[in-house]
Amino acid sequence: MSRYFRSWMDEPMMDAEANLLNDEYARGIVEFMKLAGNQPRVLKSGKLKCPCSICRNSRNVAVEIVWHHLYTNGFTPGYKIWYLHGETNYDYGSSSSGPTVSEFVGDRTEVDVGVGTVEMVNDAFRENVHYGSEERDRFEEPDLEAGRFFGMLDAAKQPLYKGCREGHSPLSSATRLMTIKTDHNLSEECVDAISDWAKDLLLEDNLLPASYYEVQKLVAGLGLPYKVIDVCIDNCMLYWREDENRNSCRFCRKPRYRDTSGRVPIPYKRMWYLPITDRLKRLYRSQRTAEAMRWHGEHRRDGDITHPSDAEAWKHFQSLYPDFAYERRNVYLGLSTDGFNPFGKHGRKYSLWPVIVTPYNLPPSLCMRREFLFLSILVPGPDHPKRSLDVFLQPLIYELQMLWEHGAAAYDVSCQQNFNMRAVLMWTISDFPAYGMISGWTTHGRLSCPYCQDNTDAFQLKNGRKSCWFDCHRRFLPSDHPYRRSRTLFTKSKKVFDAPPPEIDGYSLLEQLRDFGADRTPDCGGNGHEAVYGTGEFHNWHKKSIFWDLPYLEDPFIAAQSRCDAR
């Protein structure tokens, strides 16, 4: 059998007929001691953690005592991957028959048992588990996260019961139960009943999770955290940070919880937040993605713009913050959001708004792939968030502030270096209506263009009274362009000699907001903005966007990086 399963650990250590130590168990003990005894810390101190069934890796004892304990007490059940004793190369182990690692191509690992769940674990932790002998000697005891990874990998490869079909493991069973619960909207009690019934049907000593709690506990080891945050029913505020313990909204005074007789209070509304820091750090734990994350600073194609890092905005930002640009592993992010109906066109009315963050360090062939589009926020429906979108963005903006000011400790496996990873939000990508929700500049009416602002040639149609921007583009053409002098191709008998409106930098935009008195959405209660003086007449500001909380946004040329994907 494969060394992943080490069947001798599941068998009795004594041969009942001969009343002697089982030969396979004895060979396994020799294999373990050969691996553990050659670790640098063991050679230096003469001690190691004892994995016998009594000590259970809780005590550091002399090598001779470990030999004695293993021969008399047996091995700790389930400790089949010896990560506490230096085992990081999973191709090292007994050569007995059984399913083994068959192929490794790129960062994709194919295993005969539990293919899907193994790939899920590798993707979640972004680990390359195939270390060579040099790297193995470099590792000491793994930290908590690494230990959790090894445990999950063991669960992904361990058979559900002895002799079961290939591909069935505790982790694959747990994820299947989670999928069934979600697809059919089952209660926890129902999943408990299904798990208990299925466990009784299988052979004894099977490893099927016996309850929904055990399923959650096993899947939690993937380390994909999320936070559920209560929201005011009118989107006025989040019950978050200093407001976490409030029972009513501080703006509209409406209650936080429904009137129920149950012990656990049920909030009227919730949002989901998925932190991005850990996911960004994991990009540096895979050899392939770690190298790709430095691509933006290492590729050189003068004169060509094939990536945002070739553009003027990126270079200008780096000139403003050379300390940030010096560390090529710092992360440059883009943000996108839009609403959709998850029930389709003919389903019930519902508006769900996901907020996606993606790292632009990656080359063009990778940065738009699905696995690098990180879901960070789910803004719930059923109603459109309208001007209250900034209320839901607060956790993400706070995390971006922390990543800019303090960074996060990360490890680059390609360089074998620890470093402080910082991040910056370079731009947003959205359609025009969502642009208005993000920027604070209303995108309807005569002044809807955020670049022209009140220096626009837009007009209203006489009959429909709709705003029209016909023939507003000629002012952007070169001064000697023939279209500027044409009297027939555009508005009849009209020549255009006006210069385009001046570009507006971050300082000017912020000065406008101060002059007009636009408020931040979290400070005035979601959609409860008071009308800003002059809106629709000489400006279209309706709020001060929460993105102004990011300190680098005030610099010239940086604030204008929100891009409109007008499709």
Phi, psi and omega in degrees: 000156182299152178295343177297330186254337174040072187301335180297339178284339180268347182267158176301138183286341181252140173279112187297323183288313183272351183055038178233167178296134179302132183300318182293323177295319180296319178295323179295322178295319178297319179298315180296313183293329176295319179290307186291323183289344181264004177288141184306319183291330178285318178298328182280316187261338184076012181230155175206166178290131182274120182267021180291167186293346179262311181288321177052046175064021182263349184232141171266117182228169181294154183302318182298323180290324178298316176306311183297315181297318182292328180281338183252326185258341185086175186264151176300122180299138175084348181274077187260341173249115193274059185290338177280356183234027171093004182277107175236344177265106187280003171269357180269133179154188183294151184257020179294162188289164179133178181295133182227170173295124188258329186200146175225115182232122182062235177246027182251125182250124178252125182232142183296327181253125173068048184303309185296317183288327176297315179295324178297317179295315179299321180290321182295320184262351181053042183257146170254102189277000183262076179273151174273183185294324180295316180293326181297320179293333183287333183277141169250212181296132180291152177285183186300317182293320178295319177298321177295322178298314181297322178296319178293322178296321177297316179294331180285335184254342183285131181293150181297323173203162185297123178089008181287166179296151179297142178097352180259118181222168177303320182290318178296323178293320180295315180293326177295319177296320178297320180295316180298317179300317182289315183297324186251008176053050182276151175280165178296323179297324179293318178295321176301316181294318179296315181297316181295319179294314181295324180295324178291331181288329184280171178297159177297158181065022174284159186254019178295131177304134187272351182204168178295329177298317179293325176299311179299318182297322181288315182289333181299337179295345177294340176069045177247077189287152171215159180236134174258120185243129178289146183231147173301144183298335178258015179065026181288321189200166172258144171272083195211145181055242186291343179260012188298328185261006179289151178250359178210159182289137181278359178252301183264353177066012178284150185291154179280323188247154174286159175277102179227161180267357182286164180285325182269119180293144182248116181287156177291325186209148179221157171234162180242131180235128180244104182303148185257345187300310182297324180291325176292321179296324182291339176297336181267005178263353174255135182303317184290310183287331178297317178292321180294331181290345176262002186300322185300330182263356184246339179280150181219115174220084185299134176090345180252142174247097180248357186203151178306333180291346178274349187275165183295323183298316180297313181293324179294318177300316180295328177289330178285327183232073183295331178293324176290318182291333183298322178272102185293344180274356171297151193254133176253120189248153169236152182233140180219146176208152175193157182260154175206165178260110182293347181263005178084177185295327186260005177275186180291156183292124182200137180237110180249131184241102172276146175246120186252134175240136180224140177278130180262011172294332187287154177293164183304329183287347184243326193293341179254010177283152188303320185291347179253010173261103189268116173290124183246327183219140168243111177272116188284162174263206005279347185270154175296134181292339179052233184281357183268011181303324181298331178300318182283339181278353185305312180299321180292317180297321178297317179294322177295323176298316180295321180291332178280315186279320186244329183076188180216140179292129182221164179234127179263108184290334182287329178256351183056048182226144168272143179207165178265110183272122174249167183214152178223141174269112185276324185194170172241154179231124182199167171282177189293318177298317179293329176302319179295324179290325182280315189278332185093359178258115182299130185256041169217158185096179185298329184261027188290338180287118182285348180269316178283324184053233183278357177265056186243155176257014180295154180214170179257140176292144187294319185270306183281345181061021177274150179287143183223140181242028179297134176065027177266357188267342188293337181291342180272352180283158175305149187299334181260014182288137183295334180297332180297331184261359183287133178257355187241332186282340183231230177295131184298136174062026182238126170255151183239120177237002182292146175279156177294157179296149181292150176291143183251126180266178184298322180297317181294319179298316181294325178295322176299315181297323178291319181294320184274349176075032178288136183263157170286141181301315180296343182269346184237007173087062172062242182280001185276043179286137169282148181299131180278136183302129176089002181298129181086348180257301178230009171197171180232023179289135174237352178194167170262115185300146179293342179293343175291349175290342177283123191296332184278355185285340183283346183290148178303141173079340181280320184294341182272016186270002174288121185259144179256118176266085188273084179246000000 
